[in-house]
Amino acid sequence: MAEYAATGVKSVPGALQSGSVSVIWSILELQDVFGVAGPIAEIGVFKGRLFLLLCQGLNEGERAFAIDIFGQPPGSDQDMLTDFGKNLSRYGLDDGTVDIQTVDSSSLTGGDLTGRFGGQVIRLFSVDGDHGLEAVTHDLHLARQAICAGGIIIADDLFNPWYPTVTEAVYDFFKAEGKDGPDDLEPIALVAANGPVETGAAKLFIARYSHAAKYKAGLKLLNQADLKHCDPFAGFADIPTFYFDGPPQKHVLDDSMGQILEEIVTGL
């Protein structure tokens, strides 16, 4: 994880800023502490920059699902598929750990995904596919139906001026009610873009209510130097926003930090 976060991520084409790397790394550590296990998944892997980072947090026996159209019609961009496969091989992920799904996510239902995954088991689900309003809404609901009790959804490109429909879809998702609403999901962190749009815009992290407070506490602790403020968003209070002026100053989740985290979480 440390090697990929420091140097490997820069060698894989795609858009991912260092601040997002730091927060995602913390989430993977926190999931181990909280006992949240299971596979990871991403819609829209491109050549694997973020997907490979998520895979660095896999524990023994866990799998990863890569969902992408890889060209239009699906599967027609063989160069992208080949490059993605080569990047998997570089990090030893060509051993059956990764299940590549060459499919348009808009054709999938929640039942399709849980059937492929084996139930509501995904612990970390990145949504970075088609950025249209209907597509983002659809993919958020797919992720909602697939993540486990302690699972996290990563919504990419929030507040990106190139893709305003992403922000519209995310906001509408949280304001909707009934079957169109978020159920027990709530925002837990926003990582602001800390560079040009083409290097990756803001990401919103979403968790189930049962684990939301614990995740927020852990992220504030491990990335405290880059925590800028906590504000309401979409009707939810106290959403920490992280902005990284320079390289992330992430704390290692060692025994000392683990004890502090345990004391904080116990008091929630």
The 8 nearest C-alpha neighbors of each residue, nearest first, counted from 0:
[[1, 3, 55, 2, 4, 56, 52, 24],
 [0, 2, 4, 3, 5, 6, 24, 55],
 [3, 1, 5, 0, 4, 6, 7, 8],
 [2, 4, 7, 0, 6, 5, 8, 1],
 [5, 3, 1, 2, 8, 6, 0, 7],
 [6, 4, 2, 3, 1, 7, 8, 9],
 [7, 5, 3, 8, 9, 4, 2, 10],
 [6, 8, 3, 10, 9, 4, 2, 5],
 [7, 9, 10, 3, 6, 11, 4, 48],
 [10, 8, 7, 11, 6, 12, 48, 5],
 [9, 11, 7, 8, 12, 6, 48, 3],
 [10, 12, 48, 9, 8, 13, 47, 46],
 [13, 11, 46, 48, 10, 14, 9, 47],
 [12, 14, 48, 11, 15, 46, 45, 47],
 [13, 15, 199, 198, 197, 16, 12, 48],
 [16, 14, 199, 198, 13, 49, 17, 19],
 [15, 17, 18, 19, 199, 198, 20, 14],
 [16, 18, 20, 19, 21, 15, 247, 246],
 [19, 17, 21, 20, 16, 243, 247, 22],
 [18, 20, 22, 21, 17, 16, 23, 190],
 [21, 19, 17, 23, 18, 22, 24, 16],
 [20, 22, 18, 24, 19, 23, 25, 17],
 [23, 21, 25, 19, 24, 20, 26, 18],
 [24, 22, 26, 20, 25, 21, 19, 27],
 [23, 25, 21, 27, 22, 26, 20, 28],
 [26, 24, 22, 28, 23, 27, 29, 21],
 [27, 25, 29, 23, 28, 24, 30, 22],
 [26, 28, 30, 24, 25, 29, 56, 23],
 [29, 27, 25, 31, 26, 30, 24, 32],
 [30, 28, 26, 32, 31, 27, 33, 25],
 [29, 31, 35, 33, 27, 32, 28, 34],
 [30, 32, 34, 28, 29, 33, 35, 27],
 [33, 31, 29, 30, 34, 28, 35, 257],
 [34, 32, 30, 31, 35, 29, 149, 213],
 [35, 33, 31, 32, 30, 36, 29, 149],
 [34, 36, 30, 33, 149, 31, 122, 37],
 [37, 35, 34, 122, 30, 31, 38, 58],
 [36, 38, 122, 121, 120, 61, 39, 35],
 [37, 39, 62, 121, 61, 63, 122, 120],
 [40, 38, 63, 123, 121, 122, 124, 64],
 [41, 39, 64, 124, 63, 65, 125, 123],
 [40, 42, 125, 65, 124, 66, 126, 43],
 [41, 43, 66, 126, 128, 127, 67, 44],
 [44, 42, 128, 67, 127, 45, 66, 41],
 [43, 45, 47, 46, 42, 50, 67, 41],
 [46, 44, 47, 43, 13, 79, 67, 83],
 [47, 45, 83, 44, 82, 12, 48, 79],
 [46, 48, 50, 44, 51, 45, 49, 83],
 [47, 49, 11, 50, 13, 51, 8, 46],
 [50, 48, 52, 51, 47, 53, 15, 44],
 [49, 51, 47, 53, 52, 48, 44, 54],
 [52, 50, 54, 53, 49, 47, 48, 55],
 [51, 53, 49, 55, 54, 50, 48, 3],
 [54, 52, 50, 51, 55, 56, 49, 39],
 [53, 55, 51, 56, 57, 52, 50, 63],
 [56, 54, 52, 0, 53, 57, 51, 3],
 [57, 55, 54, 53, 27, 58, 0, 52],
 [58, 56, 54, 55, 61, 59, 62, 53],
 [57, 59, 61, 60, 56, 36, 37, 55],
 [60, 58, 61, 57, 62, 96, 56, 37],
 [59, 61, 58, 62, 96, 57, 37, 38],
 [62, 60, 38, 58, 59, 37, 57, 63],
 [63, 61, 38, 96, 97, 60, 39, 64],
 [62, 64, 97, 39, 38, 40, 98, 96],
 [65, 63, 40, 98, 97, 99, 66, 39],
 [64, 66, 99, 41, 100, 40, 98, 44],
 [67, 65, 42, 100, 41, 43, 101, 99],
 [68, 66, 43, 101, 69, 102, 42, 44],
 [67, 69, 73, 102, 103, 101, 70, 74],
 [70, 68, 74, 76, 67, 73, 80, 79],
 [71, 69, 76, 75, 73, 68, 74, 72],
 [72, 70, 73, 75, 68, 69, 74, 76],
 [71, 73, 70, 75, 74, 68, 69, 76],
 [74, 72, 68, 71, 70, 75, 69, 102],
 [73, 75, 69, 70, 76, 68, 101, 72],
 [74, 76, 70, 73, 72, 77, 71, 69],
 [77, 75, 70, 69, 78, 79, 74, 80],
 [76, 78, 80, 79, 75, 81, 74, 69],
 [79, 77, 81, 80, 76, 82, 83, 75],
 [80, 78, 82, 81, 77, 76, 83, 69],
 [79, 81, 77, 83, 78, 82, 84, 69],
 [80, 82, 78, 84, 79, 83, 77, 85],
 [83, 81, 85, 79, 84, 80, 78, 46],
 [84, 82, 46, 80, 86, 81, 85, 47],
 [83, 85, 81, 87, 82, 86, 80, 88],
 [84, 86, 88, 82, 87, 83, 81, 89],
 [87, 85, 89, 83, 88, 84, 82, 90],
 [88, 86, 92, 84, 85, 89, 90, 93],
 [87, 89, 91, 85, 93, 90, 86, 92],
 [90, 88, 86, 87, 91, 85, 92, 93],
 [91, 89, 88, 87, 92, 86, 51, 93],
 [92, 90, 88, 93, 89, 87, 94, 86],
 [91, 93, 87, 94, 88, 90, 96, 97],
 [94, 92, 88, 91, 95, 87, 96, 97],
 [95, 93, 92, 96, 91, 97, 88, 87],
 [94, 96, 97, 93, 98, 92, 62, 63],
 [95, 97, 62, 94, 92, 63, 98, 93],
 [98, 96, 63, 95, 64, 62, 99, 92],
 [97, 99, 64, 65, 63, 100, 96, 95],
 [100, 98, 65, 64, 97, 66, 101, 67],
 [99, 101, 66, 102, 65, 98, 67, 64],
 [102, 100, 68, 67, 66, 74, 99, 73],
 [101, 103, 68, 100, 67, 104, 73, 66],
 [102, 104, 68, 105, 106, 67, 73, 101],
 [103, 105, 107, 106, 102, 138, 42, 66],
 [106, 104, 103, 107, 134, 137, 138, 108],
 [105, 107, 104, 103, 108, 102, 111, 137],
 [108, 106, 104, 105, 111, 109, 112, 103],
 [109, 107, 111, 110, 112, 141, 106, 105],
 [108, 110, 141, 112, 111, 144, 113, 107],
 [109, 111, 113, 108, 112, 114, 107, 144],
 [112, 110, 108, 114, 109, 113, 107, 115],
 [113, 111, 115, 109, 114, 110, 116, 108],
 [112, 114, 118, 116, 110, 115, 117, 145],
 [115, 113, 111, 117, 112, 116, 110, 118],
 [116, 114, 112, 113, 117, 111, 118, 110],
 [115, 117, 113, 114, 118, 112, 120, 119],
 [116, 118, 114, 113, 115, 120, 119, 112],
 [119, 117, 113, 120, 116, 114, 145, 115],
 [120, 118, 145, 147, 146, 113, 121, 144],
 [119, 121, 147, 146, 118, 37, 122, 145],
 [122, 120, 146, 38, 39, 147, 123, 37],
 [123, 121, 150, 37, 146, 39, 147, 151],
 [122, 124, 151, 39, 150, 121, 152, 40],
 [123, 125, 152, 40, 41, 39, 153, 151],
 [126, 124, 41, 153, 152, 127, 42, 154],
 [125, 127, 154, 42, 153, 41, 128, 155],
 [128, 126, 43, 155, 42, 125, 154, 129],
 [127, 129, 43, 42, 126, 130, 67, 135],
 [128, 130, 131, 134, 135, 127, 43, 132],
 [131, 129, 135, 165, 128, 134, 132, 162],
 [132, 130, 134, 129, 133, 164, 135, 165],
 [131, 133, 164, 168, 135, 134, 165, 136],
 [132, 134, 136, 135, 131, 137, 168, 130],
 [133, 135, 137, 131, 136, 132, 129, 138],
 [136, 134, 138, 137, 132, 133, 130, 131],
 [137, 135, 133, 139, 134, 138, 168, 132],
 [136, 138, 134, 140, 135, 139, 133, 141],
 [137, 139, 141, 135, 140, 136, 134, 142],
 [140, 138, 142, 136, 141, 137, 143, 135],
 [139, 141, 143, 137, 138, 142, 144, 136],
 [142, 140, 138, 109, 144, 139, 143, 137],
 [141, 143, 145, 139, 140, 144, 146, 138],
 [144, 142, 140, 141, 145, 146, 139, 181],
 [143, 145, 141, 142, 109, 146, 140, 119],
 [144, 146, 119, 142, 143, 113, 121, 120],
 [147, 145, 121, 150, 119, 120, 122, 143],
 [146, 148, 120, 150, 119, 149, 121, 122],
 [147, 149, 150, 207, 146, 209, 210, 122],
 [150, 148, 147, 35, 210, 122, 207, 151],
 [149, 151, 122, 147, 146, 148, 123, 206],
 [150, 152, 123, 206, 205, 122, 124, 153],
 [151, 153, 124, 205, 125, 204, 123, 154],
 [152, 154, 125, 204, 203, 126, 124, 155],
 [155, 153, 203, 126, 202, 125, 152, 204],
 [154, 156, 202, 127, 157, 153, 126, 201],
 [157, 155, 200, 201, 159, 202, 158, 165],
 [156, 158, 166, 201, 159, 202, 155, 165],
 [159, 157, 166, 160, 156, 201, 163, 200],
 [158, 160, 156, 161, 157, 162, 200, 163],
 [161, 159, 162, 163, 158, 196, 157, 156],
 [160, 162, 159, 163, 196, 158, 156, 164],
 [161, 163, 159, 164, 160, 165, 130, 156],
 [164, 162, 165, 166, 160, 159, 161, 167],
 [163, 165, 167, 132, 162, 166, 131, 168],
 [166, 164, 168, 163, 167, 162, 130, 157],
 [165, 167, 157, 169, 164, 168, 163, 158],
 [166, 168, 164, 170, 165, 169, 171, 163],
 [167, 169, 165, 171, 132, 166, 170, 136],
 [170, 168, 172, 166, 171, 167, 165, 173],
 [169, 171, 167, 172, 173, 168, 233, 166],
 [172, 170, 174, 168, 173, 169, 175, 167],
 [173, 171, 169, 170, 175, 174, 180, 168],
 [172, 174, 170, 171, 175, 181, 180, 233],
 [173, 175, 171, 172, 170, 233, 176, 180],
 [176, 174, 180, 172, 173, 179, 171, 177],
 [177, 175, 180, 179, 178, 174, 181, 173],
 [176, 178, 180, 179, 175, 182, 181, 174],
 [177, 179, 180, 176, 182, 181, 175, 140],
 [180, 178, 177, 175, 176, 181, 172, 140],
 [179, 181, 176, 175, 177, 178, 182, 172],
 [180, 182, 184, 173, 183, 172, 179, 175],
 [181, 183, 184, 180, 177, 178, 176, 143],
 [184, 182, 207, 208, 181, 185, 209, 206],
 [185, 183, 207, 181, 206, 182, 208, 205],
 [184, 186, 205, 206, 207, 208, 187, 183],
 [187, 185, 205, 204, 188, 206, 238, 203],
 [186, 188, 205, 204, 238, 215, 211, 185],
 [189, 187, 239, 204, 238, 240, 203, 186],
 [188, 190, 203, 240, 202, 191, 241, 204],
 [189, 191, 241, 202, 201, 240, 242, 19],
 [192, 190, 201, 242, 241, 193, 189, 240],
 [193, 191, 201, 200, 194, 190, 199, 242],
 [192, 194, 243, 191, 242, 244, 16, 195],
 [193, 195, 192, 196, 198, 16, 199, 200],
 [196, 194, 197, 198, 193, 199, 192, 200],
 [195, 197, 198, 200, 199, 194, 159, 192],
 [196, 198, 195, 199, 14, 200, 194, 13],
 [199, 197, 14, 196, 195, 15, 16, 194],
 [200, 198, 14, 15, 196, 197, 16, 192],
 [199, 201, 192, 156, 196, 159, 202, 157],
 [202, 200, 191, 192, 157, 156, 190, 158],
 [201, 203, 155, 190, 154, 157, 156, 189],
 [204, 202, 189, 154, 153, 188, 205, 190],
 [205, 203, 153, 188, 187, 152, 186, 189],
 [204, 206, 186, 152, 187, 185, 151, 153],
 [207, 205, 151, 184, 211, 185, 150, 186],
 [206, 208, 184, 183, 209, 210, 211, 185],
 [207, 209, 211, 210, 183, 184, 185, 206],
 [208, 210, 207, 211, 149, 148, 212, 206],
 [211, 209, 213, 208, 212, 207, 149, 214],
 [210, 212, 208, 214, 213, 206, 207, 209],
 [213, 211, 215, 214, 210, 216, 267, 208],
 [214, 212, 216, 210, 215, 211, 264, 217],
 [213, 215, 217, 211, 216, 212, 218, 210],
 [214, 216, 212, 218, 217, 213, 187, 219],
 [217, 215, 213, 219, 214, 218, 212, 220],
 [216, 218, 214, 220, 219, 215, 221, 213],
 [217, 219, 215, 221, 220, 216, 222, 214],
 [220, 218, 223, 216, 217, 222, 221, 215],
 [219, 221, 217, 223, 218, 222, 216, 260],
 [220, 222, 250, 218, 249, 223, 219, 217],
 [223, 221, 249, 219, 224, 220, 225, 218],
 [222, 224, 219, 226, 220, 225, 221, 218],
 [225, 223, 222, 226, 248, 249, 247, 227],
 [224, 226, 223, 241, 243, 242, 222, 227],
 [227, 225, 241, 223, 224, 228, 240, 222],
 [228, 226, 241, 240, 225, 242, 229, 239],
 [227, 229, 240, 239, 226, 230, 241, 238],
 [230, 228, 239, 237, 238, 240, 231, 227],
 [229, 231, 237, 238, 236, 228, 232, 239],
 [232, 230, 236, 235, 237, 238, 234, 233],
 [231, 233, 235, 234, 230, 236, 238, 186],
 [232, 234, 235, 170, 173, 174, 231, 171],
 [233, 235, 232, 231, 236, 174, 173, 185],
 [236, 234, 232, 231, 233, 237, 185, 186],
 [237, 235, 231, 238, 230, 232, 234, 229],
 [236, 238, 229, 230, 231, 239, 235, 232],
 [237, 239, 229, 230, 188, 187, 231, 236],
 [240, 238, 229, 188, 228, 237, 189, 241],
 [241, 239, 189, 228, 190, 227, 188, 229],
 [242, 240, 226, 190, 225, 227, 191, 189],
 [241, 243, 191, 225, 190, 227, 244, 193],
 [242, 244, 245, 225, 18, 193, 247, 241],
 [245, 243, 242, 193, 246, 225, 247, 18],
 [246, 244, 243, 247, 193, 248, 18, 17],
 [245, 247, 248, 243, 17, 244, 18, 249],
 [248, 246, 249, 18, 243, 245, 21, 17],
 [249, 247, 224, 246, 222, 250, 225, 223],
 [248, 250, 222, 247, 221, 21, 251, 224],
 [251, 249, 221, 252, 222, 248, 220, 256],
 [250, 252, 253, 249, 221, 256, 25, 254],
 [251, 253, 256, 257, 250, 254, 221, 28],
 [252, 254, 256, 255, 251, 257, 250, 258],
 [255, 253, 257, 256, 258, 252, 259, 251],
 [256, 254, 258, 257, 253, 259, 252, 260],
 [257, 255, 259, 252, 253, 258, 254, 260],
 [256, 258, 254, 260, 255, 259, 253, 252],
 [257, 259, 261, 255, 260, 256, 254, 262],
 [260, 258, 256, 262, 257, 261, 263, 255],
 [259, 261, 257, 263, 258, 262, 264, 256],
 [262, 260, 258, 264, 259, 263, 265, 257],
 [261, 263, 259, 265, 260, 264, 258, 266],
 [262, 264, 260, 266, 261, 265, 259, 267],
 [265, 263, 261, 267, 266, 262, 213, 260],
 [266, 264, 262, 263, 267, 261, 260, 213],
 [265, 267, 263, 264, 262, 261, 260, 213],
 [266, 264, 265, 263, 212, 213, 262, 216]]
